[in-house]
């Protein structure tokens, strides 16, 4: 631009015209920087990058010649450019004429073919290039994410939604309605006889858990299933063609197959805190379900009554046998005593006591007579008649004592002596006393056994009677469908995690 008050010279105007021409050449920023460095190398002082190109050309120096380049870029085959390098620009430069119409070597850089339209450079700044690359990466990530999401939805539809739909279709359209009859019962035992005036007001005791568990095990056993089949036709009911194939038994099922169905349709639970046994019987007909439940309650009552029957019978039989033995021994001892009394006629012990009493009496009389005789003999001239009388009394008393002693000796010695008979009589009486004591103990044991047997009695009390339902209990369509979805989703999740872990282990 011309300054005010000044007139530009012809060289200045030519320089500006050349710079406008250079600007229209579409040189890249890299080429311009290279031109400035080459100008500085030749000790030139350009005012701008375009001025550096003008100055170098005015000196006859090609700023883009290979020998003047600081960085060389080898062009690719076919004349393709790489990052706007000067080598590519030189490859595309048009030939300039050094003479009349003849092509000489390239002197000036050209980015577009000579004679073509002058368009702006296609190169962008690094910031724009970075933004474009980031956008490409984001679009690629979004595309991959959409593809992965689509594959995930396909897998979920195939492995989760489709099985869930099949399960829901079965529960809503194919499954046979099942009716459940529920009942509750308790097992109690008697407390036996009570001496308390409030014994009749005390509640009965619950049976121990062993009886309840044994009853529960019996109702869930194959024995109960076979008995129910014999009485109510369990196999025939679940082999009915009206039942869907999944829940239906074969036409002629084995006991094992029927028992699997029995365990699924007869549910029994025992609550140890309350002592209640809860039973749920499922069948395709409500009345048949109630009949099955009533039969099982009858079986349970019979089983409960038989749990302690053997124990009660053993205890009572032992007590009865002991009582009969005690009664027989007492009768034998009493008969032996009576026989001895009849045989002897008198009581030997009483007779011996009587003889000993007589001997004692005569001994006292003898002592008195001997004292009286001694008193008579102490006189200087005793009376002979009195002396003779006293001596006669003493002699007679001695004779009588000798007879009594002989009689006592004969009563206490020998096989048939009174002492032997007395001892035998005492032994017989002792046997009778012992027999009485044993009989009393046997009676006490009999009473204790009877009380224990009464305590061992078990009773089944039905708390909730079985009532035939009016509406189907199973299948629970919505709940079962949700449960199937959760199960399939859990299986798919576990398989996905396992596959991911294995893939990571293989690639690591």
Secondary structure, DSSP 8 states (H G I E B T S, - for coil): ---TT----HHHHHHHHHHHHHHHTT--HHHHHHHHHHHHHTT---SSHHHHHHHHHHTT--TTSGGG-SS-----GGG--STT-HHHHHHT----BSSSS-B----S--SS-TTS---------HHHHHHHHHHHHHHHHHHHHHHHHHHHHHHHIIIIIHHHHHHHHIIIIIS--BEEEEEEEEEEE------STTGGGS--EE--HHHHHHHHHHHTSHHHHHHHHHHH-HHHHHT-TTS-TTT---TT--HHHHHHHHHHHEEEEEETTTTEEEEEEEESSHHHHHHHHHHHHHHHHHHHHHHTHHHHHHHHHHHHHHHHHHHHHHHHHHHHHHHHHHHHSS-HHHHHHHHHHHHHHHHHHHHHHHHHHHHHHTSTT--HHHHHHHHHHHHHHHHHHHHHHHHHHHHHSSTT-HHHHHHHHHHHHHHHHHHHHHHHHHHHHHHHHHHHHHHT-EEEEEEE-----SS--B--HHHHHHHHHHHHHHHHHHHHHHHHHHHHHHH-
